[in-house]
Amino acid sequence: MNNLRSHRGLFVGLVTLDLIYLADSPPGNNQKVVATDYTLAAGGPATNAAVTFSYLGNQTQLLGVLGCHPMTQIIRGDLANYQVAIADLQPTMSTAPPVSSIIITQSTGERAVISLNAAKTQANSGSIPANILQDIDIVLIDGHQMAVGLSIAAMAKAENIPVVIDGGSWKPGFEEVLPFADYALCSANFYPPGCNTEVEVFTYLSQWNIPYIAITHGENPITYLSASGMGAVDVPQVTCVDTLGAGDIFHGAFCHYILQSSFTDALALSATIATDSCRFFGTRRWMDVEESSTDKHR
């Protein structure tokens, strides 16, 4: 990893502890399954994106709710290992952080997830640390801390800091954040109210005057809309071991590349990073394997 930190990013949203299992299949009712592999790491869309952004050679801060429960030490240790600084919105919270249990099907790389997400750990804008945007070059908001995300997006817009929206799925309140977005990167599962097709999603997002919009489709091409029109960016094809976190990794890579490349180039380069990650189990091992060849991604 290059110790020269080129950009500063702020990632706003969910912080979880991910318990990740590799198995032949998820268990059915009243069934026990023995895993073939296991790992644990800090998780959540903004968190995984922050780790990726840091790994690619940037200074990274994660803004979310963590607290002081003993389990948070595992999260803190993982993020410290990847040089991600934490700005805790509720540092005195004593309850356990959200925990996600994830089973990866070994033959397909598909995932089954159960998680509390941030439903019980919502912070308000009054918890935002002072000067949080000082020297920040880009902001990503995943929608899991919507009140905080809205305030950050508005402040970033006022300071001409680009705002990236991680639209993994529609969350109430996004309609207030979207007017401040410069980039909306959505999954094929992102359906705002009244939208049932991709065309309707593009139309909905366009009404907020978002300059750059993209929708990912797993291993299929990324479709996008910008001032130059609509188009598609191909995604590299690999033998998939695990798709967990690939979208988050894509978003973190995009925040890196968009600061130095065109929109379509940033999409393509980010797709390569995300695809690489699918060749490995868990959300971290792709970085361990790729450590010696990181410069090819920069």
N, C-alpha and C positions, 0 to 999 in steps of 0.2 A: 504494500500500500504506500502511496506517495504521501509524505508528511507535509508537502506544500499544499496548504488549504486555500483553494482558489476562490470560492464563493461562500456566502453565508445564507443558510436557509432556515426558515421557521416552519415547523410541521405541527398542525393543530388538530387534536382529535383523540382517538381511542388508544388507551394503553392497557394491555391485558397480559396475563401469563398464559402462554399456549403450551398445552400438553399434547404432543403429536405422536401418533402411533402409526406404524406401517403394518398392515395385516392383509390377509387374503380377501376379506370383505368386512363391512361393518356388522356388528351383531344384530340378530333379530330379537324379537321379544323372548325374554327368559333364556337368552343364549349368552354363553361366555366365549370370548375369542382370545386366543393367545397371539400377541403381537410378535412380529419378526424383528422389529426395530423400534426405537423410541428416542425422542429428543424433547427438550423443552427450551423455550426462548421467550423473550418479550414479543408481544404481538399486537395486532391492530393495524388498520390501514395506514394511518399516519406514522405509526411506529416503524413498520417495515419499510416504508418509503424513506423515513429519516435515516435508517441504517444504511440503505442503499446509497443515498445521497452522500453520506459520510464516507462510505467505502470508496466512492468514486473521486474522493480527494477534496471534500468541502467541509467547512465548519457547519455544524448542525445542532439545532436546538429543537427539542420536542416539548410542546406545550399541551399538558393534559393533566388528568387526575391520577395521582399515585398513592399518596398517603404514607403512613408509617407502620403498617402491619408487617410482621416478620416476613411474609411472603414477598413483599416488595423488594427485599434484598436480592432475590434471584433476578428480578427485572432490572434493578439498578446495575447489578454485576454484568449482565448481558450487554446493556447499553453502554456501560463504561468500556467494555471490551472493544466496541465499535466506535468509540469516541463520540457518542451522542450525548450532549448535555440535556438535562431535564429541568424544565421550569414547571414546578408542581403547583397546580391550581388549588389543591386542598392538602397541604403538607401535614396537617395534624389529623387527618382522617385515619381512624384506627381500624376500620373494617377492612376485610380482605379485598384485594383488587379483583376485578372481573377475571374469571378463568375460562378459557376456551378448551374444550376437549375435542380433538380432531383425529379422525381415522382416515388414513390414506389407503385406498385399495391398490394393492401391489401390482396387479396386472394392468391397470388402466391409468393410475395416477390421480383418479378422481377422489374427491374428499367429501366427508360427512362431518359436519360441525355442529356442536351445541355450545352456545355462549350466552352470557347475560349482557354482553356489550356494556354500554355506558348508561343503561336505563336507570340505575340507582346511584349514579355518581355524576350527576349533572352539576356543573359549576355556573356561576353567573359572571357577567362581565367585570364586576367589581373585584374579582379575583385575579385579573390579568396584571402581571408584574409591570411596574413602570419601565418605560424605555425598552419594551420588549422588541420593538422593531428597529432599534438602533443598529445601523450598518447591515441590515438584512437586505439581501438581493432578490429573494423570492419567497413566497408563502404558499403552502399547501394546506387545504382545509378538507377534512374527510366527512364532516357533517355529524360526527358523533358527539361533539360539544357545540351545539348549534348556536347558543347565545354567545359564547366566547368567539366562535368562528365568525359570526356576524360582525361583532365589534372589531375583530382583527382585520377582516376583509375591508371594512369601511376605512379603518385607519391606513391600511396598506394602499388602498386606492388614492387616498388623499396625499400620500407620499410617493405616488407613482411607482410603487413596488408591485411587480406582477403577481397576480393571484391565480393559483391553480386549484380547481375543484376536482376532488376525487368523487366521482359519481358512481360508486359501486352499486348502490340501490337508492331509490327515492326515499328521502326522509322529510317529514313535515318541517317547514322552516327554510328549506333550500330556496324557496321562492323569494325570500328576503336577501339571501346571500348572493344569488346568481347575478344580480345587477352589477356587482362589484368584480365579477370574474373576468379575467383575461383569457383563460384557457379552461374549458370544461372537458375533462377526460372521463368518459362514462363507459360502463360495461353494457353489454346487451341486455342486462336485467334492470337497467335504469329506466323506469317508466313514470314520468310525472303524471299528475292527475289528468285524466282525459286522454292519455296517450296509449295507444295499443300497437303502434307500428314504429319502425325506425324513422320513417319520414315525419311522422307526427312528433317524435322526440326532437329531431333537428329543427322542426318548425317552432316547437315550444321554446327551445333554448335560444333560437335566433331572435325571438321577440324581446329578449333581455339585452340584445346588442352585444353578445359575447363574440369577440373577434375570431376566436379559434375554438372549434368544437370537434371532438373525435369520439368515436364509439368503437370499442374493442369487441372482438368476437372469438376469443380464445386463439386457436391455431389458424383461424381464417383471417383474411385481410381486415385491417383497420379502416373504417370509413371516416371521412372527415369533411368538414365544411369550413371554409375561410373566405376572405375577400376575393381570392382567386378562383373560387368555385368549389365544387364537390370533387372528391377523388378517393382513392384507396391506396393503402400502403401494405405491401405483402409482409407476412410474418414468416420467419424461418421455420422449417420443419425439422423436428428432432424426435427421438424416441423418448417419450414422456415417462418420467418416474413419479413426479409429484407436482401438481399444479398449485399447491397451497402458496398463497402470497404472491403469485406471479403478477397479478394486477397491481398490488402494492409496490412491488419491485419496479414494474413498468413506470409507475408514477414518480417514484424517487429518481429513477434514471432520467425521466423526462425533465424534471426540475433541474438536473445537471446539464443536460444537453441543450435545453432551450435557451440557456444563457450564453450559448456560443454557436448555435446552429439555427437553420431555418426550421419552421414548424414541421414540415414533412420529413426533413432529415432527423429532427429530434424524435419524431414518432418511430422512424425506422431503426435508429440506433437504440432506442429504449426497448423496442420489440426484440432486438437481438439479445439484450441483457436479460429480459424477462424469459425469453425462450431458453437461454442457457440455464437459468435457475431451475427450469422444469426437468433437467436431466439429473437432478440430485434430490434426495430425500430431505425434507425439512426446509426451513427458510434461511438457513445460514451456511450450509455445507458448500453451496455453489461458490461462495466467496472464499472459503478455505482452499478449494481446489483451484480456483482461478487466480489466487493471490499472486502467483509468479508472472501472470500474463495480464495484469490489470491495465497496463499502459495501452494495450490494444483497444480498450474501450474508451479511452479518453480522447 
